[in-house]
Amino acid sequence: MRTLKRSTSTAVIIAALAGTAALATAAPASAASYRCTTSDYTVDDPSYSGPDSDNWDLTVKLCAKRSGGYIYTTATVYWDGPYSSKQNNSGTLNKARFHLQTKKSVSGPDKVAKYANYTGLENALEHSSNGGNGSYETGTLKYPVGSGGYLADGYIELDWSGDGKSYQAPILFDASPVI
């Protein structure tokens, strides 16, 4: 009986070592990467009518990734705004925000699963470089997913100072690929 126990123990140890060796040689799982779409839009400051250009060239990169049963969505806004002799264009805007959405892809209009407004965009736009350039990154939305596809979508809303209006019509951008 003793021999059987030793043989069984030896077999268990050999199997465990073989399993450890197999784990050691297995390639590590790669982290999911974001899939993104970038699109552009040029907007004019309606409250400015001077001789210099007042256009803001906006570029938005909307990204989504699926990892560990969740979808993660984020956006980055880049811009080339009017030249400024100072790094402070405070007062250009009353308000500005990026509205980030996590959407479930369905037939017809995609269903908004989660959203957030990022109002830090106003401060970033008003404190561009002397050349009028800058960028702003939203936070990341995390949403539990089931089957089906999901994507990142979003838009910018601007409330220009001095035009007597509130937020203008949303500036729409291309959504990320469906993942």
N, C-alpha and C positions, 0 to 999 in steps of 0.2 A: 504494500500500500504506500509505503514511504516513497518508493521509486516513482509511482504514479504522480504523487504530489510534486516531486521535484521536476518531473517531465512537464507537467502542466505549468508549473511556475516558470520553467525555462521557456516554454512556448509563449507564455504571456509576455515575458520580458522581451523576447525576440520580436514579437508582433508589435510591442510598444516602441521598440527601437526602430523598427521598419517604418512605422507610422510617423515617428519624429523625423526620420530622414526624408520621408516624402514631404512633410510640411516644410522642412528647411529648404528643399529645392523648388517648392512651388513659387511661382511669381507672385509678388504682392498685388493685391487688388488695386487698380488705379482709381484715383479719386475722379468723380464725375467732373466734367468741365462745363463751363457756361457756353451756351449757344446764343449768339447775339445777332442783332440787326441794327444797322446804323442808317439814319436818315437825316436830312437837312431841311431847314426852313429859314427864310429871311423875313424879319419883321421890322417895320418902321415905327419909330417913336412918334406917335401922332401929336404930341405936345410940343415938338421941336420943329421950327421952320427956318432955321438959320442956314448959312451958306455951306456949312460942312455936312458931311454924311452923318446921318443919325441911325443908319441901319444896324441891326444886330443879326449876324449870321449864326444861327443856332444849329448845333449838331447833337443828336441824342442817340446813345447806344443803349438799347433795351436788351437785357440778357435774362436767360432762365436756365436752370439746371435741375435735374431730378437726382436725388441722392437719399438713400436710407428711408424711403417712404414719404419723402417731402419734396415739394417744389420750392426752389429758392429763386426769387426775382429781384432784380436791381436795375438801376439806370444811372448813366453818367451823362451829364450835359456839358458840352464844350461850346464856347462862343468866341466870336471875333466881333467886338462891339466898337462903338465910336472911340476914336483916339481921345485921350484925356491927358492934360498936362499934370494931373495928380492921380493918385491911386484911390480916389474917393469920389464916386458919382452919387453920393447920398442925395436923396431927393428925386432921383430919376423915376423911381417907382414908389407907389404907395404900398403895394403888396405884390408878391410873386410866389408861385408855388409850383412844384412838380407833383402831379397826381399819378402815383404808381399803382398799377393794378396787376394782380395775379388772376388770370382767366382760365376757365375750363373751356376747351375747344368743343363746340357743339354745332349742329347744323343751324344755320341762321346766325344771329348775333351771339358772340361768345359770352358766356355767363361769368360775371365778376364774382370770384371766390373770396378775394381779400383785397383791400386797398389801403393806402396811406397817403396823406398830403405832407410834402416836405417843403416847409416854408423857409428854410435856410437858403433857398435859391435867391431870394431877394438880396440878402446881405452879400452873397457871393457875386451876383451881377453888379451890384453897386460898388464893390471893392475889387474891380478888375485890375489888371496890370496897367501901366501907363499907355500901352498900346491898345487897351480895350479888350485884352484876351483873358480867358480864365476857364475854370471848370468847376463842376460841382457833382459830387457823388451822393446819391440817395442812400438810405439804409437798405437793408435786405429784408424782404418779406419772406416768411417761412410758412408754408401751408401743407397740411397732411393731404396726400393724394391717394386715390384709388386707381382704377383703370381709366384709360382714356388719356387724351393729350391735354397739356397745359401750356401756357405762354405768358410772357410779360408784355404789358401794354402800358401806355401812359401818355400824358399830355402836359403842356405848360399853360398856366394861366398868368397873365400879366395885368396889373392895374397901374397904368401910367400916371405919374404925378402931373397935374396941371391940365389934364384933358377933360375933367369934369365927369368922368365915367368910372364905373367900378371895373371889375375884371372884364377884359375883352373876351371875344369868342376863344375857346380853347385852341391851342396850336397843337395839332395832331401829328404824331410820328408813326412810323411803321413798327408793328409789333415784332417781337422776337419770333424765331421759328417755334413751331409746336413741338414739344418734347413729351 
